[in-house]
Amino acid sequence: MNDHASAETRFAFGDNWRAYLARLDAGRIAEAEKSLQGLLGCERLDGSTFLDIGSGSGLFSLAARRLGARVHSFDHDAESVACTAMLKERYAPDDASWTVERGSVLDRDYLAGLGTYDTVYAWGVLHHTGAMREAVRKAAALVRSGGTFAFALYRKTPSCGAWRLEKRWYARANPSAQRRARALYVTLMRLYYRLRGRDFAAYVSGYVSKRGMDFAHDVHDWLGGYPYESVSPAAVAEIMASLGFEHVRSVVLPPSLGVFGSGCDEYVYRRPGPPPPG
């Protein structure tokens, strides 16, 4: 979802999500619900409003709806919107408490019609807009008084410059070249695990516990996710302080060279003040 990259360099996020949905099952949905509960620090979202920015597959919109929230999902990528709509039709047909639209977090006119929400959720999305800091500010503006902004952004590492070049190439490469790149990446990761005395097969088989995700689809997403930006936790803290938000919790990765990727740091911030009546 972005306005700041041409079509030929924009990764086909929606195509990857459509393939992922073929593997979606009750276990992955349960893991998504558990991830959302842990990030937000609550068991239920009954009666609250939830905005899913860059909804992708729609999995976390579904998780929020199952936890009781009224959900609005949007994504800039048309195929991602179709995936979210397909998931809604599969699990929550005719549910008036869940709406799905196409829109951009960088589109001022679109955002003006959304209002504000108890929870604004943007996991692994805003760093793909081509204007990450602007996207963070615009997303934060959608949080109502007393509401929560939960988001995840790629951690800045020494390898980010190289990954940006790789992602730009991968997003424009043909499917055959992309398959070879994925095979090389997985081979190198497997070798790294062996040299470190770690069980790569166990890592892959247990990957579903990571928010209900799938290893193969996440590799494709990582290698191709362009546009790409990253940021340090300190810089995030500075941005959010300038917007008047209070820090609630963060889950940040240990320092890394980023050889196999930067990974996402998770952040939860609160807009001060009581929520509006009702």
N, C-alpha and C positions, 0 to 999 in steps of 0.2 A: 504494500500500500504506500504509494508515494507519488508526488507530482514532479519530483526533481530528477528524474532519470528518464531517458528516452526508452521507447518500447524495446529496442534491440538490446539494451543493457539491463533491463529489468528482469529479475529472476521470476520464473513462473511458479510462484508460491502455491497458487491454487491447484495446479496440476499435481503437485506433490501431495497436497492435502487430500485430493480426491483419491489418490492411490492409498493413502493412509487409512481413509475411512473404510476401505475394504477389509481392514484388519481390526476395526474397532469392535470391542466386545464389552460385556458387562464388567469385566475386571479392569479394563482401561478406564471406563467411565468412573468406577469406584475410586481408582487412583487419582483421577482428576479432581473428584470431590474432596478427597483427603488432602490433596495439595492445596486446594483453595481454602479449606478450613484452616490448615496450618499457616498459610500466608496471612490470612485476614485475622486469625486468632479468635475465631468463633465457630460454633457448631452449626448454626442456622442463619439464614438471611431473610427470614419471614417478614413480609411487609415492606422490605427495602427495595430501592431501585439500583440496578446494576448496569453499567455501560461497558460493553466489551469492545474496545478499540482494536481493530485488526483481528477480527474474530477467527480468521483462518478456517479450520475445519469445523468450528462451532462447538468443539468439545467443552470448552470452559464456559461458554454461554449455557450449554446444556447442564453442566455441573451447577452453575449458579441458580438456574431455574429449579433444579431438583432440590436445592437447599432453601427454596422458598422465595427467591427474589423475583421482581418483575424486571425483565431483561430487554435491553436494546442492543443489538449487535450490528456493527458495520465494518466494512473493509473496502479498501480502494480497488483491490484485485477482483475482477468480475467472477473468476472461477472460484475464488475463496468465498465470495458471497453466495454462489451457487451451492458450494459445499455446506455452508452453514444452513442455508434454506433446506437442503436435502436432509440434513441431520434433524432439523426441526420437524420436517414432515415425517421422518421415521419414528421419532420418539415423542413428539409433542404436537401432533396435527391439530389445527384449529385452536391452538392455545393463544388467546388474546393477550396474555401476559408476557409474550416473547415476540418481539418484532425484529426483522432482519432487513437491512438496507445496504445499498452501496453508497459510500461516502469517504471523504478523506479528512484526516485530522488536520491537514494543512489548508482546508477549504473554509475560509471564514464564514461564507454565506451558509454552508451546510451546518457548521457548528452552531450558528446563531439560532437555528431552529430546534436544537436538541434540548435546551434547558440544562439543569444541573441534576446530579445524581448522588445518592448516598455512597456508592462505590464506583470509582472509575478504575478499570482494569486494563492494562496494556502490557502484556507479558511478551518480551522479545519482539517488539513491533516498531517502536519509535526510532530505533537505530537503523531501520531500513527505509526511512522516508526520504533520505537525502538532505534533511534539515532537522537533525535530532533535537537540538536545543530548542528550536522553535516549536517542534512537535510536543516536547515535554511541557512547555509553557501553555500551549493551547489545550492540551489534555488536562492539565491542572486546573484550568479555568472552568472546567465542566464539573468540578467537585463542589457540592453544596456545603454550606456552613455546617461544621461538625462532621463532614464526610471524609471518606478515605480514598487516597490515591495509591493504588498498588501497581507496581510496574517492575519490569526487569530490563536491564540494558547490558550490552556486551562490556566486559571489563577491558580497560586499556592495557595492552601488553607491548613489549618490544617488537612483537611479530605482526602487529596490526597493519602496518604499511604493506608488508608482503601479502598478507591475507586480502587486503583490499584489491591489490592487483590480480591475485588468483581468482577472486570472486567475479571481478569484471570479466576476466577471460572465460570463466566457467559459464556465466550467465549467457554468453554469446556463442558458446561452443555447441557443436552438434551432439546428439544423444550418444553416439559411439565414443567420442572424445570424453564426454562426461562419465561414461561407464568406466573407461580406463583410469580416469582421475580418481574415481571412487575406489577402484580396486587397489590402486597404489596407496592411497591414504589408509585404507583398512590394513593392507599388508604392513605398512610402516608402523601402524599402531599396534598390530599384533606382535611385531618384533620388539617394540618398546616394552610391551607388557612382559614378554618372555625374558628380556634382559633384566627387568626389575623383579623377576620372580613372582609376577602376578598372573592371575587366571583370566585371560582375555575372554574365553568362552563363557565363564560365569558372569563377567561384566555384561556381555551382550544379552545373555539369557535373562538377566535380572533388570534389563533396561526399562522394562514396563513400569517399574516402581518409580521411575523418573517422570512423574506427572502423567503417567499413562502413555508415554511416547513410545516410538519404535526406532531402534538403532539405525536401520538402513535408511529410513526416511529422514531422520535427523542428520545423517551424514550428507545426504543430497542437499538438504536445506542449508547446512553449514557451508558446504563448498560453494553453493550457488547464491547465497543470500546477499544480493547486491541491489541497491546501494548499501553500504556498510560504514558505520561509525562506531566508536567505542569511547568509554569515558571512565574516569576514576571515581571511586566513592567520594573522595573529597570534593571533586567538581560537582557531583550530584548534590551533595550537602549544601554547597554554595548556591546552586541554582534554586533549590527548594527553600532555603532560608530567604532568598531575595523575593520569593513569592509569598512569604509569610506562613509557610507550612511548618508544622511540628513533626519531628521525627518520631516514629513509633517503633519500627524495628527494621533491621537489614540482615540479609544473609549474603555475606560477601565471600568470594573465593580467596584462597591463599595466593600470595604473589606467584606469578608464573611467567615463563618466557613466552607462553602462548604458541608453542610449536605445533600442537594439535588443535588449537583453537583457543579462543579467549574465554568462552563460557559466559553465562549471564549472572550478574549480581542482582539480587532481589531487594526491593525497597518498598516500605510502607510508610506513608506520610498522612497526616491529618490536617485538614483545614480547621483552624480554631473556631470555636463558637458552637452554640447548641444547634441542633438540626431544627428546621422550621416546624411549626406545629402540624400535626397530622401526617 
